[in-house]
Amino acid sequence: MTSAPAAGGDAPPGLMRRLASFIYEGVVLFGVVFIAGWLYSTLTQQRNALVGTQGLQAFLFLILGIYFIWFWSRGGQTVAMRAWHVRVVDAQGRPLTQARATARYLAAWLWFLPALASVHLLGLDQSTGAIFGAMFAGVAGYLLLARLHPQRQFLHDVICGTRLVTQLPPPRAKKRAAPQPADS
């Protein structure tokens, strides 16, 4: 099954490009979460990591939301998406509004919520291996759903009326060689 170009002539990025962007995004978000966690613990004068975890989680959810919504509604690309030439647009190929970017951010948690809910419901909250195993299985299942979609779009993009497109940079103009002087 080949992925046909979506409306507007922009081809959807391949799953490997998306996965590479996803992994790169994780590296970028490590720094964002680190700084946000430090800021939260400083502002709340948190002395113990086990105290105030729900407040920290809510704060990080808000910070990540600001990060994604701001980038998606201001150009359609996060830092990782720009590096891998991936852009998010609405179904007509237009930039996302803040409302649509917010809906996409909330729906994007479908990557993780089923796995986290199953770990919690099975009482495996204390097992790091079970959490990572469930997360890996959840992400793999989510990728499989995208493989089954005709345009290879993720479930949260289908729900929100958005799509990912490949946005390659324009080709650079070649430098013309300077004319050689004629020998006399």
NULUM-18451 format. One record per residue (C-alpha): y, x negated, z negated; residue in three letters. Coordinates in steps of 0.25 Angstrom, whole numbers, padded with zeros to 4 digits, always signed. Example, Ala and Ser with C-alpha at 12.3 -4.5 7.8 and 13.67 -1.06 7.14 Angstrom:
2
-0018-0049-0031Ala -0004-0055-0029Ser 
This chain:
184
+0000+0000+0000Met +0013-0006+0004Thr +0026-0004-0002Ser +0036+0003+0008Ala +0050+0000+0007Pro +0058+0010-0001Ala +0070+0018+0004Ala +0081+0009+0007Gly +0073-0002+0013Gly +0071-0009+0000Asp +0056-0013-0002Ala +0050-0011-0016Pro +0047-0024-0023Pro +0033-0028-0024Gly +0025-0027-0037Leu +0025-0042-0039Met +0040-0043-0037Arg +0042-0032-0047Arg +0032-0038-0057Leu +0039-0052-0056Ala +0052-0045-0059Ser +0046-0038-0070Phe +0041-0051-0076Ile +0055-0058-0074Tyr +0061-0046-0080Glu +0053-0048-0093Gly +0058-0062-0093Val +0072-0058-0092Val +0070-0046-0102Leu +0064-0056-0112Phe +0078-0062-0114Gly +0085-0049-0114Val +0076-0044-0125Val +0077-0057-0133Phe +0092-0056-0133Ile +0092-0041-0136Ala +0082-0043-0147Gly +0091-0054-0153Trp +0103-0046-0152Leu +0096-0034-0159Tyr +0091-0042-0170Ser +0105-0049-0172Thr +0112-0036-0172Leu +0102-0029-0181Thr +0100-0041-0190Gln +0085-0039-0188Gln +0078-0049-0197Arg +0064-0045-0194Asn +0058-0043-0181Ala +0049-0031-0186Leu +0062-0023-0191Val +0069-0015-0181Gly +0059-0016-0170Thr +0062-0002-0165Gln +0077-0005-0164Gly +0075-0018-0157Leu +0066-0011-0147Gln +0076+0000-0145Ala +0087-0010-0143Phe +0078-0018-0133Leu +0075-0005-0125Phe +0090-0003-0124Leu +0093-0017-0120Ile +0082-0017-0109Leu +0088-0004-0104Gly +0102-0009-0103Ile +0096-0022-0096Tyr +0088-0014-0085Phe +0098-0002-0084Ile +0110-0011-0082Trp +0103-0020-0071Phe +0096-0008-0064Trp +0109+0000-0063Ser +0118-0013-0059Arg +0111-0018-0047Gly +0096-0013-0049Gly +0091-0027-0053Gln +0088-0034-0066Thr +0088-0049-0067Val +0073-0049-0064Ala +0074-0039-0053Met +0085-0047-0046Arg +0076-0060-0046Ala +0065-0052-0040Trp +0073-0045-0030His +0070-0031-0036Val +0080-0020-0037Arg +0079-0006-0043Val +0086+0006-0035Val +0085+0021-0035Asp +0076+0028-0025Ala +0087+0028-0015Gln +0090+0013-0016Gly +0102+0015-0025Arg +0105+0007-0037Pro +0101+0013-0050Leu +0110+0021-0059Thr +0110+0018-0074Gln +0103+0032-0076Ala +0092+0028-0067Arg +0091+0014-0072Ala +0090+0020-0086Thr +0079+0029-0081Ala +0072+0017-0075Arg +0073+0009-0087Tyr +0067+0020-0096Leu +0056+0023-0086Ala +0053+0008-0084Ala +0047+0008-0098Trp +0035+0015-0092Leu +0030+0000-0089Trp +0028-0001-0104Phe +0028+0012-0112Leu +0014+0016-0108Pro +0008+0003-0112Ala +0016+0002-0125Leu +0013+0017-0129Ala -0002+0014-0127Ser -0002+0002-0136Val +0005+0010-0146His -0004+0022-0145Leu -0016+0013-0146Leu -0011+0007-0159Gly -0010-0007-0152Leu +0004-0010-0156Asp +0001-0023-0163Gln -0007-0029-0152Ser +0001-0038-0143Thr -0011-0039-0133Gly -0013-0024-0132Ala +0002-0022-0130Ile +0003-0033-0119Phe -0010-0028-0113Gly -0005-0013-0112Ala +0008-0018-0107Met +0001-0026-0096Phe -0008-0014-0092Ala +0004-0005-0092Gly +0012-0014-0083Val +0000-0016-0074Ala -0002-0001-0073Gly +0013+0001-0070Tyr +0012-0009-0059Leu +0000-0002-0053Leu +0008+0011-0053Leu +0019+0004-0045Ala +0008-0001-0035Arg +0004+0014-0033Leu +0018+0019-0029His +0021+0019-0014Pro +0034+0010-0016Gln +0028+0002-0028Arg +0038+0008-0038Gln +0036+0008-0053Phe +0034+0021-0060Leu +0048+0020-0067His +0054+0018-0054Asp +0048+0031-0048Val +0052+0039-0060Ile +0066+0034-0060Cys +0068+0035-0045Gly +0070+0020-0044Thr +0064+0009-0036Arg +0063-0006-0035Leu +0067-0013-0022Val +0066-0027-0017Thr +0080-0033-0016Gln +0079-0046-0009Leu +0092-0054-0008Pro +0099-0055+0005Pro +0094-0067+0014Pro +0104-0079+0012Arg +0111-0083+0025Ala +0106-0096+0030Lys +0116-0107+0031Lys +0120-0112+0045Arg +0119-0126+0048Ala +0132-0133+0051Ala +0134-0137+0066Pro +0130-0151+0069Gln +0141-0160+0075Pro +0138-0164+0089Ala +0136-0178+0092Asp +0146-0185+0102Ser 
